[in-house]
Amino acid sequence: RNELARKVAKDFLLDLQSGTLDLSPSVNALSSNKSGQTSDPNSEDEAEVGGKRRWHGRGPAKETDVSAALKAHPVSADPRRIEIDIEQAQGLVCKLDSEKGIEENILRGSDNNKINRDKSHGSLTGPVIIVRGLTTVKGLEGVELLDTLITYLWRVHGLDYYGMIETNEAKGLRHVRAEGKRSDVTGNGSEWEKKLDSHWQERLRSQDPLELMTAKDKIDAAAIEAFNPFVRKIRDEKYGWKYGCGAKGCTKLFHAAEFVHKHLKLKHPELVVELTSKVSEELYFQNYMK
């Protein structure tokens, strides 16, 4: 999983630097130079797209994908919210990259490729990420920077920012920002913002939930295996086979082995800790000592 994330991140950043990155909400978007583009992806030329100028090779998100994707709350399009989401998404990029061993990433915003620029006469400041190609230099900021960050989180880490979902294997389309006017923002916008922020702030403070889940599964499996010697199968002339607890001094009997396992967890937790401590130590070494 981590090795795949590192490979996808490398390809993503190469496309970003060459100007061929597709910001559509799909998982496996192909860059234009991989689909037969013959012109120089690092050319400083700009192309006309829908009456707007764009950096050569960088296309807007595919309209079909955007229309099919689930939409975030309209407040997500508010300029104030975009500034908050840039900072939060950048924090998530740093956090998840660190967990998966991705060492170099210009989107994290080192001092060499990040500047702050005043906006709206100093009322807002936002980061600008400097992307250096072979022959071009471009600054990512505002909506374009945010879309790049959340696209990276989705394709590399399986994290759907607006959907508040983190999965082991991203499939389909991520949620996209609502393209609404400020007048479209309804009264529950603040509730949605609180939910979004609390969800990702908790993630920033915690460990990888998928790693924790894997660790729990391993510990549970090891516990079942370790419990078996403490399950005593006893033949009762009247009731048939019974299963007794093998913990020291315990005489409890049950109808099935799984009830003994449950009993051990509830009534003999110190024994459970002892039996699973070896597995816990091995998992700790794998996660933190490598």
C-alpha positions in Angstrom: 0.0 0.0 0.0 2.7 2.5 1.0 4.9 1.5 -2.0 2.0 2.1 -4.4 1.2 5.5 -2.8 4.9 6.5 -3.4 4.7 5.5 -7.0 1.4 7.3 -7.7 2.7 10.4 -5.9 5.8 10.4 -8.1 3.7 10.2 -11.3 1.3 12.9 -10.0 4.1 15.4 -9.3 5.8 14.7 -12.6 2.5 15.5 -14.4 2.2 18.6 -12.2 5.6 19.9 -13.2 5.2 19.1 -16.9 1.8 20.9 -16.9 -0.2 17.9 -18.0 -2.0 17.2 -14.7 -5.8 16.5 -15.1 -7.7 17.7 -12.0 -10.9 15.8 -12.7 -12.4 14.0 -9.7 -11.7 10.5 -11.1 -9.1 8.2 -9.7 -7.3 7.3 -12.9 -7.2 10.5 -14.9 -4.8 10.3 -17.8 -2.6 13.3 -18.5 -2.8 14.7 -22.0 0.8 13.8 -22.9 0.1 10.2 -22.2 -2.8 10.2 -24.7 -0.9 11.2 -27.7 0.2 14.8 -27.1 3.1 15.7 -29.3 3.7 19.3 -28.4 6.2 20.3 -25.8 4.5 20.0 -22.4 6.9 22.6 -20.9 6.2 25.2 -23.6 5.3 28.6 -22.2 2.5 28.9 -24.8 -1.0 29.2 -23.5 -4.1 27.7 -25.1 -7.7 28.9 -25.4 -10.2 26.8 -23.5 -13.8 27.9 -23.4 -12.7 31.5 -23.9 -10.2 31.4 -21.0 -6.4 31.3 -21.1 -4.8 28.3 -19.4 -1.3 27.0 -18.9 -0.4 24.7 -21.8 -1.2 21.1 -21.1 -3.3 21.8 -17.9 -6.9 21.1 -18.7 -9.9 21.9 -16.6 -11.6 19.1 -14.8 -13.6 17.0 -17.2 -17.2 18.3 -17.3 -18.7 14.8 -17.4 -16.8 13.7 -14.3 -17.6 16.9 -12.5 -21.4 16.7 -13.3 -21.5 13.1 -12.2 -19.6 13.6 -8.9 -21.3 14.3 -5.6 -21.2 17.9 -4.5 -20.1 19.4 -1.3 -22.1 22.0 0.6 -22.4 25.4 -1.3 -20.4 27.1 1.5 -17.4 25.2 0.1 -17.2 27.7 -2.7 -16.9 30.7 -0.4 -13.5 32.4 -0.7 -13.0 32.4 3.1 -13.7 28.6 3.1 -11.3 28.0 0.3 -8.5 29.6 2.3 -9.3 27.4 5.3 -9.4 24.2 3.1 -6.1 25.0 1.5 -4.4 25.1 4.9 -6.2 22.0 6.1 -5.6 20.0 2.9 -1.9 20.9 3.0 -1.7 19.7 6.6 -3.3 16.4 5.5 -0.8 16.1 2.6 2.1 16.5 5.1 0.6 14.0 7.6 -0.3 11.3 5.1 2.9 11.6 3.1 4.9 11.2 6.3 2.9 8.1 7.2 3.6 6.5 3.9 7.2 7.5 3.5 6.8 10.1 0.7 9.7 12.3 1.3 9.7 15.0 -1.4 6.5 16.8 -2.4 6.4 20.5 -3.5 2.7 20.6 -2.5 3.8 20.6 1.1 5.1 24.1 0.6 8.7 24.3 1.7 10.3 27.7 2.0 11.9 27.3 -1.4 8.6 26.9 -3.3 6.0 28.7 -1.1 5.3 32.4 -0.8 2.4 34.3 0.8 0.5 36.9 -1.1 -1.9 39.6 0.1 -5.4 39.4 -1.3 -8.3 41.8 -1.1 -6.2 44.7 0.1 -4.6 42.6 2.9 -7.8 41.1 4.3 -6.7 37.6 3.2 -3.4 35.9 2.7 -3.0 32.6 0.9 0.0 30.4 0.1 1.4 30.3 -3.5 3.2 27.1 -4.4 5.9 27.6 -7.0 6.0 24.7 -9.6 9.1 24.6 -11.6 9.1 22.7 -14.9 12.0 22.2 -17.3 11.3 25.5 -19.0 8.5 27.1 -17.1 7.7 28.4 -13.6 4.1 28.6 -12.4 2.5 29.7 -9.2 -0.4 27.6 -7.8 -2.8 29.5 -5.6 -6.4 29.8 -4.6 -8.9 27.5 -6.2 -6.3 25.9 -8.4 -4.0 25.1 -5.5 -6.9 23.6 -3.5 -8.1 21.5 -6.4 -4.5 20.2 -6.8 -4.2 19.3 -3.2 -7.5 17.5 -2.9 -6.9 15.7 -6.2 -3.5 14.5 -4.8 -5.1 13.4 -1.5 -7.7 11.3 -3.5 -5.4 9.7 -6.0 -2.4 9.1 -3.8 -4.0 8.5 -0.4 -7.6 7.5 -1.1 -8.8 10.5 0.9 -12.0 12.2 -0.3 -11.7 15.6 1.4 -15.2 17.0 0.9 -16.7 13.5 1.3 -14.9 13.1 4.7 -13.9 9.6 3.7 -10.5 7.8 3.8 -10.3 4.4 2.1 -7.6 1.8 1.4 -8.4 1.9 -2.3 -10.0 4.9 -3.9 -12.6 4.1 -6.5 -14.9 6.2 -8.7 -15.2 9.9 -8.2 -14.4 12.1 -5.2 -16.8 14.8 -4.0 -16.3 18.2 -5.7 -16.8 21.7 -4.5 -20.2 23.2 -5.2 -20.1 25.9 -7.9 -22.7 28.1 -6.3 -23.0 31.8 -5.5 -22.7 33.1 -2.0 -26.5 33.7 -2.0 -26.9 29.9 -2.4 -25.4 29.2 1.0 -28.1 27.8 3.3 -28.4 28.1 7.0 -26.7 24.8 7.8 -23.5 25.8 6.2 -21.8 26.4 9.6 -22.8 22.9 10.8 -21.3 21.4 7.6 -18.1 23.4 8.2 -17.8 22.2 11.8 -18.3 18.6 10.8 -15.7 18.9 8.0 -13.1 20.6 10.2 -13.6 18.4 13.2 -13.3 15.3 11.1 -10.0 16.3 9.5 -8.5 17.9 12.6 -9.1 14.6 14.4 -7.3 12.8 11.6 -4.4 15.2 11.8 -4.0 14.3 15.5 -4.4 10.6 15.1 -2.7 7.6 13.5 -3.6 6.1 10.1 -7.0 4.5 10.8 -6.4 1.8 8.2 -3.1 0.9 9.9 -4.9 0.8 13.2 -7.6 -1.4 11.8 -5.0 -3.8 10.4 -3.2 -3.9 13.7 -6.5 -4.6 15.5 -7.3 -7.4 13.1 -3.8 -8.9 13.7 -4.1 -8.7 17.5 -7.6 -10.2 17.4 -6.4 -13.1 15.3 -3.4 -13.6 17.6 -5.7 -13.5 20.6 -8.0 -16.2 19.3 -4.9 -18.4 18.6 -3.5 -17.7 22.0 -6.8 -18.4 23.7 -7.1 -21.9 22.4 -4.9 -23.5 25.1 -7.1 -21.9 27.7 -10.3 -23.5 26.4 -10.9 -26.8 28.1 -13.2 -29.2 26.3 -15.1 -31.3 28.9 -17.5 -34.2 28.4 -20.6 -33.9 30.5 -22.8 -37.1 30.7 -26.0 -35.1 30.9 -25.3 -32.1 28.6 -22.7 -33.4 26.3 -19.6 -31.4 25.5 -18.9 -28.3 27.5 -16.1 -25.7 27.2 -14.4 -24.6 30.4 -12.2 -21.6 31.1 -8.6 -22.5 31.7 -7.6 -19.4 33.5 -6.1 -20.1 37.0 -8.8 -20.7 39.6 -11.7 -20.3 37.1 -14.4 -23.0 36.9 -16.8 -21.4 34.5 -18.4 -23.7 31.8 -19.9 -22.6 28.4 -21.7 -24.1 25.5 -19.1 -23.1 22.8 -15.4 -22.1 22.6 -16.3 -18.5 21.4 -18.1 -17.9 24.7 -14.9 -18.8 26.5 -13.0 -16.3 24.4 -15.5 -13.6 25.3 -15.3 -14.6 29.0 -11.5 -14.3 28.9 -11.7 -10.8 27.4 -14.2 -9.6 30.0 -13.2 -11.4 33.1 -9.4 -12.0 32.6 -8.1 -8.9 30.8 -4.7 -9.2 32.4 -4.3 -12.7 30.7 -5.4 -11.2 27.4 -2.9 -8.5 27.6 -0.1 -11.0 28.4 -1.2 -13.3 25.5 -1.3 -10.5 22.9 1.6 -8.4 24.2 4.1 -10.1 21.8 2.0 -9.3 18.8 1.5 -5.7 19.9 5.3 -5.3 20.3 5.9 -6.7 16.9 3.3 -4.3 15.4 4.8 -1.3 17.2 8.3 -2.2 15.9 6.9 -2.5 12.3 5.1 0.9 12.5 7.5 3.1 14.4 11.0 1.6 14.5 11.6 1.1 10.7 
